Amino acid sequence: MMEYIGATGTPITFDPVPIEDGIDFHFILGFAIDADPSGQTQNGTFSPYWVDTLTPASVAAIKAKHSNVKALASLSGWSLGQKVIRWYDPVEPQIWISNAFSSLQSIAIKYHLDGIDIDYENLPKHNSTFAYCIGELITMLKNQSAISIATIAPFYTTAIPYIELFKNYGSVMTMLTTNSILISDKVSTPKGYLEAFRLRAEQFDRNKLLPSYEVNGRGIQGEAFFEALDLLKENGFEVNGVMIFSADASSTNSNYHERKSQAFLLNSTSV
């Protein structure tokens, strides 16, 4: 189970989120951004911009309370305030990689993080250093034991550069790959979800692909999502987990989707 938290400005905490002991639960803090507060890029020096209520002490506390909880920092997201964040090709990629490694290692230590999630959403489709820079960054962080988990969150409009990243560096990515590529205005029915999942399973690794859901957002909604999970299983897909965006939105409906998703993963009918 993977869930984004802290990206919308809502002063949320970890405590209300239901966590089943039988499931690996990954909180993804949104976002760490390569920019100063004005949106000016910092050549790979990332800073945390999730809400202040998600403190280092609170991360340590939820991990101490639930041994199955891990915490990740998601990189970039869509925007910083009104400033849209875009991938830029660094003039000297090695310096960008070095700066990114140092800053993310420091953030990981401060916030007791286990990994990073790649969520750049504005990318050129071709001839970019994105796959190289991010792939080398993940490799360095894992080789230096700064992180143990690395996930990617391709969006349906950015599939091509993420496919290149996964093709060249998939071996250093962990078992679960977040899959916001299915959060799309074009996917709103269980059958449509199945077909989209089948396509992405061919482009990535079907065993590392997580069904995803945006609470009160784009794409498939309500019980249709759980019908889609059943349809995936009926068609031979192993549903290895679920990704939800986000705990911030779920706080308004008693975390229904987290409860039911975990019940599904535990083959339970109780919610």
Buried (B, 14 or more C-beta within 10 A) or exposed (E): BBBBBBBBEBEBBBEEBBBBEEBBBBBBBBBBBBBEEEBEBBBBBBBBBBBEEBBBEBBEBBBEEBEBBBBBBBBBBBBBEEEEBBBBEBEEBEEBBBBBBBBBBBBBEEBBBBBBBBBBBBBBEEEBBBBBBBBBBBBBBBEEEBBEBBBBBBBBEBBBBBBBBBEBBBEBBBEBBBBBBBBBEEBEBBEBBBEBBBEBBEBBBBEBBBBBBBBEEBBBEEEBBBBBBEBBEEEEBEBBBBBBBBBBBBBEEEBBBBBBBBBBBEEEEEB
